């Protein structure tokens, strides 16, 4: 088939528990301990959990309240996207040294076309050496972050392979063995088989990829429709000719609106957000794209702008999946002073449609609950996990705050575990690093 490769030429890099790993790197006292990054409010959601937290059943997109029940002793952090973007940019730069064709899917994963590299792999051992080299370079350049790498003849198999030896692993799929690897797996391993599609296939007796491959194209088209049925039939036979695309014209799809009056009513804001989500989902569907990362943006009455993001376990264009996560993110944001601008976007785009393609058969989304007005108040200034500096004690990060006090652990990436001090919120020597005036951080006396 035209475009289908027969050589090891596509590499997929997936940074392990990325947000949590960056936090553990920069906070020595958290290394080897459970760390959960996401919305810290009672209605927030988990963006990433460290492997220590995953051992307790915590996973991405889980309600934060459930994560706290499962792993109450974890460090719960709000996230520092400037640190994540910096680490991601370092990794993507290294990948572009390897090949001119690098397709980022999100901050923490990317495809690389090795066919355009200076020395394309001729054998499985060559591919493994390339993977070892890029993993070593990533660890050195980022201060110890690890990545799992899959190498295969297609995007489908490279992405699946990167999940097979996590964390910090390498999995190479030799040409000619693709079906042997793929067919025993559950059908949900294939992009495009979300919960609703999986249930429809289950009712047809399909549980594994082998079961799916045994169906004729005509059967799948009758069951799933022309485009989806044809695509899944090809993928079930390990036929995937999608190229690695270096630069997307569309890196994200978003909608935002500015309002003439400041909005404070949660029910109204949720309704407006739902309308925006439907627009975003429609644009995704028309572009035949899906996405993993959902971002909600607010500009408040004083023109201060806040964003919250979280990542779904798999790409989707389903407005309900996007809407559930968007509403959870909005619920964790303060709107008490009034909202001038509201927006929602989806990034981490993938060139396949995944998840709930037959969602019309599922139960409708429940009505948005009446808001808890007692949660309206001033935006929290001392958010757990943010970087701070003190004129006497130096640099550290916020562990928690409340009752007019801030608890800070004073340590840096290179200092080793540091002391914990509780200070008044009004302490004139304590500043957030992201709000310092130009001129650099305050040095300890």
TORSE-584145 format. One record per residue (C-alpha): x, y, z. Coordinates in steps of 0.02 Angstrom, whole numbers, padded with zeros to 5 digits, always signed. Each point is the difference from the previous one (the first is absolute). Example, Ala and Ser with C-alpha at 12.3 -4.5 7.8 and 13.67 -1.06 7.14 Angstrom:
+00615-00225+00390+00069+00172-00033
! end
This chain:
+00000+00000+00000+00065+00173-00045+00083+00088+00147+00007-00153+00112+00177-00030+00061+00092-00162+00026+00151+00066+00095+00032+00063+00177-00018+00186-00029-00124+00076+00122+00044+00036+00181-00124+00052+00135+00066+00086+00157-00111+00012+00154+00067+00090+00153-00043-00099+00156-00129+00079+00118+00062+00165-00068-00077+00135+00110+00029-00100+00158+00177-00045-00054+00044+00184-00024-00067+00036+00175+00103-00142+00074+00154+00061-00092-00019+00177+00066-00057-00048+00176+00127-00121+00077-00111-00042+00149-00130-00075-00120+00116-00120-00091-00060-00178+00018-00164+00057+00078-00177+00012-00071-00032+00164-00090-00165+00052-00080-00013+00153-00112-00166+00079-00048-00143+00106+00064+00022+00008+00187-00179+00046+00041-00130-00128+00052-00069-00003-00178+00168+00001-00088+00069-00141-00108+00166-00091-00008+00115+00056-00141+00143-00121+00038+00044-00119+00140+00174-00065+00039+00027-00188-00010+00003-00005+00190-00177+00072+00000-00056-00113-00142+00037-00148+00111-00151+00057+00103-00113+00006-00154+00015+00187-00036-00009+00041-00185-00017+00148-00118-00172+00083-00014-00056-00077+00167-00094+00119+00115+00122+00072+00125-00117-00047+00142+00016-00183-00051+00190+00017-00013+00005+00069+00177-00100-00149+00062+00113-00123-00086+00166+00082+00045-00025+00125+00142+00185+00008+00041+00050+00063-00173+00063+00175-00039-00141+00090-00092+00068+00139-00111-00086+00125-00114+00132-00010-00137+00130+00118-00076-00027+00006-00187+00149+00112-00031+00113-00138+00068-00089-00132-00105+00012+00104-00159+00186+00030+00030+00036-00185+00023-00107-00045-00150+00090+00126-00111+00167-00076+00050-00059-00174-00047-00076+00054-00167+00162+00089-00044+00097-00161+00029-00121-00098-00109+00020+00127-00141+00187-00029+00006-00039-00182-00037-00119+00033-00146-00077+00145-00093-00170-00085+00014-00062+00012+00179-00186+00005+00039-00039+00051+00180-00166-00068+00062+00005+00093+00167+00130+00066+00120+00054-00176+00046-00003-00104-00159+00051+00007-00182+00026-00104-00157+00169+00005-00089+00029-00058-00180+00167-00089+00004+00001-00021-00189+00058+00181-00013+00136-00016+00133+00184-00002-00044+00013-00187+00037-00169-00089-00015-00005-00165+00096+00033-00153-00108-00029-00127+00137-00087-00018+00168+00166+00026+00088+00027+00162-00095-00173+00058+00054+00036-00046+00181+00163+00098-00004-00093+00153-00065-00129-00018+00139+00134-00017+00134+00088+00153-00068-00155+00111+00000-00052-00059+00174+00175+00038+00066-00001+00172-00081-00172+00039+00073+00053-00051+00175+00159+00105-00009-00083+00154-00075-00152+00002+00115+00080-00045+00165-00055-00181+00007-00169-00013-00085-00032-00171-00075-00088-00051-00160-00073-00159-00071+00036-00031-00183-00085-00107-00131+00072-00030-00174-00096-00084-00141-00049+00013-00182-00156+00107+00034-00072+00129+00118-00124-00127+00066+00130-00127+00052+00128+00128+00061-00126+00079+00117-00061-00168+00065+00180-00057+00023+00045+00150+00108-00131-00058+00126+00064-00178+00011+00156+00030+00105-00046+00145+00114+00075+00092+00086+00172+00038-00072-00007-00141-00128+00033-00040-00182-00104-00113-00110+00044-00037-00181-00125-00085-00117+00100-00090-00135-00074+00012-00175-00107-00150-00038-00053-00027+00181-00130+00139+00011-00152-00112-00010+00074-00127+00121+00015+00140+00129-00164+00087-00039-00126-00141-00021-00002-00071+00178-00031+00173+00073-00170+00066+00053-00084+00096-00138+00005+00160+00104+00186+00015-00037-00045+00064-00174-00029+00188-00019-00182+00028-00037-00067-00134+00117-00067+00094+00150-00130-00063+00124-00150+00014-00115+00085-00078-00151+00072-00136+00112-00173-00042+00065-00072-00010-00175+00142-00116-00052-00023-00104+00158-00181-00030-00045+00062-00062-00168+00117-00122+00087+00159+00103-00024+00117+00010+00150+00175-00009-00073+00084+00077-00150+00005-00175-00074-00191-00007+00013-00009+00168-00086+00119-00052-00139-00108-00154-00034-00147+00110-00049-00018+00050-00181+00007+00183-00051-00184-00011-00048-00049-00063+00174+00095+00139+00086-00072+00133-00115-00177-00062+00036+00038+00003+00186+00100+00161+00016-00025+00100-00158+00106+00024-00156+00144+00107+00065+00018-00077+00172-00028-00180-00056+00128+00014-00141+00129+00082+00113-00017-00130+00138+00011-00143-00124+00166+00068-00065+00071+00031+00174-00052-00174+00060+00113-00069-00137+00142+00117+00055-00023+00104-00158+00036+00181+00044+00067+00123-00129-00018+00160+00101+00158+00106-00022+00094+00094+00135-00049+00182-00026+00131+00122+00061-00110+00154+00019-00187+00001+00022-00098+00146-00068-00111-00026+00151+00084-00033+00167-00157+00031+00099-00183+00040-00026-00080+00124+00117-00146+00119+00023-00007+00151+00114-00124+00142+00026+00014+00170+00083-00154+00066+00092-00064+00177+00023-00040-00031+00183+00096-00096+00132-00078-00172+00026-00002-00085+00170-00143-00124-00013+00069-00179-00008-00153-00071-00087+00012+00131-00137+00188-00026-00019-00021-00188-00013-00132+00025-00134+00113+00116-00098+00144-00122+00020-00107-00145-00063-00044+00102-00156+00185+00034-00031+00042-00184+00024-00127-00048-00132+00080+00123-00122+00174-00069+00035-00060-00180-00020-00085+00043-00165+00161+00078-00067+00100-00153+00056-00122-00116-00086+00001+00099-00163+00191-00001+00000+00002-00186+00042+00107+00035+00151-00012-00048+00183+00092+00069+00150+00056-00046+00175+00032+00162+00094-00146+00112+00050+00034+00179+00055-00121+00124+00077+00045+00184-00002-00071+00141+00105+00035+00186-00003-00066+00078+00160-00076+00169+00036+00174+00071+00039+00069-00069-00165+00101-00134+00089+00001-00157-00108-00003-00178+00066+00005-00167-00090-00025-00178+00058+00044-00155-00103-00017-00187+00019+00036-00146-00114-00119-00141-00046+00064-00180-00009-00031-00005-00188-00039+00121-00142-00184+00041-00028-00115+00114-00098-00151-00044+00109-00080+00160+00070-00055-00094+00157+00175-00059+00044+00070+00173-00034-00143+00084+00092+00015-00107+00157+00184+00045+00016-00028+00184-00044-00136+00019+00132+00110-00083+00130+00141+00122-00042-00119+00149+00009-00066-00061+00167+00176+00014+00071+00018+00182-00053-00059+00153+00094-00129+00108-00090-00064+00100+00148+00063+00168-00060-00072-00018-00173+00056-00077-00165+00033+00109-00153+00061-00138-00116-00034-00187-00004+00082-00124-00117+00030-00186-00025+00125-00088-00113+00062-00172-00045+00182-00037-00042+00110-00153-00010-00082-00035-00167+00004-00170-00083-00041-00044-00180-00129-00130+00047-00172+00007+00076-00012-00091+00164-00128-00038+00131-00189-00006+00005-00037+00013-00186-00173-00070+00036-00030+00108+00150-00179+00034-00048-00041-00172+00072+00071+00043+00169-00089+00080+00145-00015+00188-00018+00114+00112+00102-00080+00042+00168-00056+00177+00036+00133+00115+00070-00022+00006+00189-00044+00159+00090+00162+00090+00046+00067+00009+00176+00001+00189+00024+00102-00015+00159+00149-00043-00110+00002+00174-00075+00141+00101+00072+00168+00077-00037+00113-00099-00117+00120-00100+00107+00172+00080-00005+00106-00134+00083-00044-00152-00104+00083-00167+00046+00150-00034-00110+00040+00176-00061+00177+00067+00014+00035+00134+00130+00150+00092+00068+00032+00075+00171+00123+00139+00036+00073-00098+00147-00030-00185-00038+00026-00001-00189-00099-00096-00131-00133-00132+00033-00176-00054-00041-00170+00011+00082-00059-00157+00089-00164+00076+00058-00086+00154+00067-00148+00055+00104-00051+00099+00154+00117+00139-00050+00154-00111-00008+00107-00077-00137+00101-00160+00021+00154-00003-00109+00134-00132-00028+00161+00092-00038+00094-00104-00128+00051+00002-00181+00038-00131-00132+00183-00005+00051-00011+00030+00187-00066-00165+00065-00152-00010+00116-00021+00163+00094-00082+00063+00159-00185+00041+00018-00053+00167+00073-00172+00074+00031-00008+00187-00028-00135+00134+00007-00081+00033-00169+00043+00183+00027+00187-00035+00023+00081+00140-00103+00150-00110-00042-00104-00135-00086-00036+00017-00186-00063-00111-00140+00137-00024-00129-00123+00026-00142-00047+00171+00067+00173+00071+00035+00046+00165-00077+00135-00003-00137+00174-00018+00072+00001-00180+00056-00042-00095+00159+00040+00065+00172+00160-00075+00067+00000-00064+00179+00091+00113+00121
! end
